[in-house]
């Protein structure tokens, strides 16, 4: 097998099971491996470190998949890893009230670059790296054999593929094309999802447990759901007995679907609102109008996809949190999130602190939130902790 030899002292992270080796850590490559091939990684003294898939077009030149020298990374290897990841979600598979969840979470399931989500009888797959792109047929065969889905749909239409030298691609990989709108269950609530055109793979599956927490907090409370998208937080809250809910989003189509979700769950109420507009501008308008709320949910899109975006993203996060804190009544609750990989949890808390200082509000943190357990965080891979959330209470 072709080998990648690391520079002196550049093997520690890999030995500690971090799955990425950057191009700058590589001294040289032996043999003539093609990008996408499995290679053996050795330290400068020639000692085995791990196996991984090579891609010299990417800054992350090797994605590690095994640290066992006696293991063969072949078709059976990929099938076994996929089966193990799916088996870890058996509790969700046995829950009749939830039919949409993540089955494979890339590096955290020791399958770098592979995302698989279940939506009822359909699976949605994202192949984010060249290594798993080369294994596409094996992956599809394994999913069909283990789960026998009605269809497998690919949503590899994300920007990160360009960094791997891959073009975006979508379409049916096996079985039937999913319907334009598919109904799924989450926590007993009914949701309509668009697998082909919706955000991420169709739905924000990582917020399932946080939606349930918000529902408990919002009972009897007037709530603002900012960046509401298709209204999942609102459905949970309304079902739990929340007061009037304002859904705020920049997408008219998303708001129309949010209203439809409420109707689907027999939760349509005359006091709820669906406000269209730029969240930053509309929050200022609410402030100028003297509006206030008991509970505010801020779940914005990714402001900082990379580190170079962090300064601008930090200002944006501070701005929306400052405005939200000014709109909360005394004793009110702010549930605020960041899904930006470049914004770590400590920095996010500092940003919200800065917003509280400028808002001249005393604020307590009641809880820290993260993604659901079907989106696990690998201890050796801190980058997998991408979703950060805080539950804050305004004292006065």
N, C-alpha and C positions, 0 to 999 in steps of 0.2 A: 504493500500500500504506500502511496505517496505520502511524504511527510512535510510538515511545517515546523521549522526550527525557530524557537523564540529567542529573543535577545536576552542577555544576561540580566537576571533579576526581574524578568517580565512574566514569570509563570505563577506568581503568588495568587493573583485573583482567580486564575483558572483552576488552580489546585483547591481553592476555597469554593469551588463550584459556581463561580460567576460564569454565565454562559456566553459572554462576548469576548472575543479577542480582536482588538483594533489593529489596523494595518501597521501602525507605528511600532507595535510590539514584535513584529516578525523580522527575523534576521534573513532567512532565505527559505525557499521551497525546493525540495528534492523531487526528482522525477518530472513528469509532465502532466500534472493534474489539470483537468478542465474545471472551470467555475461551475459549482453545483455538485462536484464530487465530494465524497467523504474522504477526509484526510486524517492521518494520525498527527497529533501535536506533541512535540517533544521540547524539553527545555534545552538550554545551550549545551549542556553536558550529554545530551542524547537520551535522557530519561523520559519515559512515557508520561504524558500529562492527561490527555483526553482524545476522544474522537470528535470531529465536527465537520460541518459542510463548509466548503470554501467558496468565497466570492470576492475576487480581487477588484471588482468594480465598486464594491461597497467599502465605506470607512470601517464598518464592522466586517473584517475580512473572514473570520471564522465564527460560526455559531455552534457551540459545543452541544453534543447530544448524549455522550456517554463518557464516564470516567473509569470504566472497567476495561482493562487491556485485553481480557479474554472474551470480550463481547463482540459479536459480529453485527455490524450495522447493515442489515440486509432487509429484504421484504418482511420477513418474520419479525424483525425488530420494530419496524414502524407499526405493523399490525398489533403487536403486543402493547406498545406505548399507547396507541389509540384506545385499545380495549381497557387498559388500566385507568385512563382518564375518564372514560365514560362510566366505568364501574364506581368511581369515586362520587358520582352524582346520583347514585341509586336511590337515595332518599327523595330527591326531587322527582325522579322518574316514577316513584310510587305514590306521589301526591296528585290526586285527581283534580285538585283546585289550581294547579300550576302546570301549564303545558308549554311554557316558553322559558328557556334558561340556557346558560352556556354549558357546553359539553367539554370543550377543550380550550384552554386559556394559554396558548403559546408557551413561552419560556417557563411559566409557572407550572405547567404540566410536562415539562421537559421535552417539549415539542416546539422549538423556536420558530416563530413566524406562522404557526397554524392556529387559526380561530375556527371553531365550529359551534354554531348556536342551533338549538332546537326550537322550532315553532310548530307545535302540533305534529302533524305528519310530514313536515318538511324540515330539511336541514339547510342552513346557510353556511357556506364555507368562505373564509378569507385566507388566501395564500400570500403572505406578506414578504417572503424571502425566496431567493433562488433555490435554496436547499429544499424547501417543501414544494416549490413549483415543480421541481424535477421529480418529485414523488407523487404528483397529482393522481395518477392512475391507481397507485397503491392505496392512497388515502381514500379515494372514492370507493374502491373495492372493499376496503375494510369497513367503512361506514355502512355500505349496503349489506354486508354480511352480518354485522353486529346488530344493526338497528332496523334493517328493511324499511327505510323510509319511503313515503310515496314519491318524493322527489328530493334532489340535492341541487341547490342553486348557488352559483358562485357570485360573490360580491367583492372581488379583488379590484375595487375601483378607488383605492386610497393612494394618497401622495407618496407614502413611504416606499411604494414599489419602485418609483423612479430612482430612489437611492440605491436600489438593487439592480438597476439596469433593466427593469421590467416595465412593460406597458400595462396600463389598467385593462382589466377584462371582467366581463360579467356574462352570465348566461347559465342555462341548465346543463349540469354535469351528468345527471342520471335521472331517470324517471320522468315525472310530469312537471311541466311548468307550473309554479304556484299561481293561485288566483291573484288578480290585481289587488284585492284586499282580503286578508286572511284574518279570521277571528281566533284569538288565543285566550287562555285564562292565566291570570296571575293573582294568587291569593284569593281566588274565588271571583275576582272582578273580570269582566269581559273587555277585551281590547281589540281594536282593528289595527292591523299592521300592514305596511306595504313593503314586502321583502325585496322587491326589485328597486324601489326608489326612495325608501325611507332612510333616515339618518342611521349611521353605523350599519348594522345588519337588518334594520327594520324597527328596532325598539331599544330603549335604554334598559337593558336587562340588569345592568350592574346596580341599579337603584332600588331593586325590589324591597329589601329590608328597610331602607331609608324611607320609602313611601309609607310603609306600615308605621314607622315611628312618627312621621309627620301627621298621619291620621290620628294617632293618639293625642298628639299635642294640640291639634286644631279643633277638637270637639267644642262646639259652641262658640268658636272664634271666627271673627271676620278675617279672611285670608287673602293675601295677594300671592299668586303663583307667577313669578316673573321668569321670562324665558320658558314659558309653559309648554312649548312644543305641542304635543297632542294631548296634554292634560292629564297624564297619569297620576301625578301628585294630587290633582283636584278630585279625581274619581275616588281615590282612597279616602281623602279628607271628607268629601261629601257623604260617602257611605258611612263614615264614623260619626256623622252629625255635626260637621262644621257649619258655621254660619255662612253668610254670603261670601262667595269666592269670586275674585277677579282674576281671570286668565289674561296674561299680557305676553304678546309675541309679535315678532316682525313679519311672520308669515301668515297670510290670509288663509291659505290651505290648511296649515297646521291648526289654526283656531277653529276652522270649520270641522276638522276631524275631532278636535277636543270637545266641541259641542255634541257631535255625533256619539262620542264615547259616553258622555253623560246620559244621553237618550238611550243608548244600548243597555246601560245599567239601571234604567228607570230612576235617574237622579236629576233630571232636568228640573231646575227651579227658577222662578221668576226673578229672584234677587241676584243671580249670578251674572257676571259680565264677561265679555270677550273683547278685550281692547287691542286694537291693531296699532303697532308703531314701534319705533326704535326704543328699546327699553331705557337707555340712558336719557333720552329726551322725555319720554313719558313719565318716568319717575320724577323728573324735575317739574313736569306739569302737575302731577299729583301734589307735590310739595307746595307749589304756588296756589293750588286750589284748596289747600288745607285738608286734604284727605289723610286718613290715618288707618292703621290696621292693627289687629292683635297678633297675627302671624304672617311672616313673609318668608317665602321660599325663593332663593336665588340659585338657579342651576344653569349658569351660562355655558355657552359652547367653549371650546378650547381656545383660550387667549394666547397661550405660549406653547406652541408645538415643539419649539427648540429653545435652547438656552439664550440665543441671541434675541429672542422675543421677550425675555423676562422683564426688562425695565418698562417697556410699554405695557405689557400685560399687568404688571404690578400696579401701575397707575389706573388701569381700567378696573381691576378688582377693587381697589380702594374706592374709586368713584362710586361704583354701584352699591358697595356696602355702606358707604357714608350716606348715600341717599336713602337706602333702606332703613338705616338706624334712625334717621330723622323722621321717617314715616311711621315708626312704631309707637304705639301708645305705651305709657308706663306699665311695666310688667309684661310687655309683649315679647314674642319669641322670633328670633331670626335664625333660619336654617339656611346656611350658605355653603356653597360648594365650589371647588376648583377641580377640573379634570385635566389640567395642564401638567404634562410631565415635567416641564421646566420649573414649576412652582412646587417646592417641597413643603411638607406639612408645617415645619417651623416658620418658614417664610410666609405661608398663608396666614398663620395665626398673627404674625407681626403686622401683616397688611390690615387685617380686621381690627387689630389693636389701634393702628394709626387712624383708621376710619372712626373708631369710637372716640378717640381724643378730639379729632376735628368736629365730630358731631356733638361733643360735650355731653356724652351719655356715659353713665356707669353701666358696664356690661359684664355679666358672668358667663363663663363657658360651662354649660351643663353636660355636654358630651362631645366627643370627637367621633366622626363617622368615616367610613371607608366603603369600598365596594363589597358586594355580597360574597358569600363563601364559594359560589360557583365561579368567581373571579379571584382565585386565591392569590396571596402574596407569597412569593418564594423568598425565604430568608436570605439566601445567597444572592438575590437579585432585587435590590431595593427599588429599582426602576419599575417593578411591577406594582408598586403602591401608588398608582396614578390618581385615584380619586380621593380627594381630601374634603372633609366636611366638618362644620362646627354647628352645634346647637347653642345659641346664645340667648340670654335673657337680659332685657333692658330694665334696670332697676328704677330709673326715674327719668 
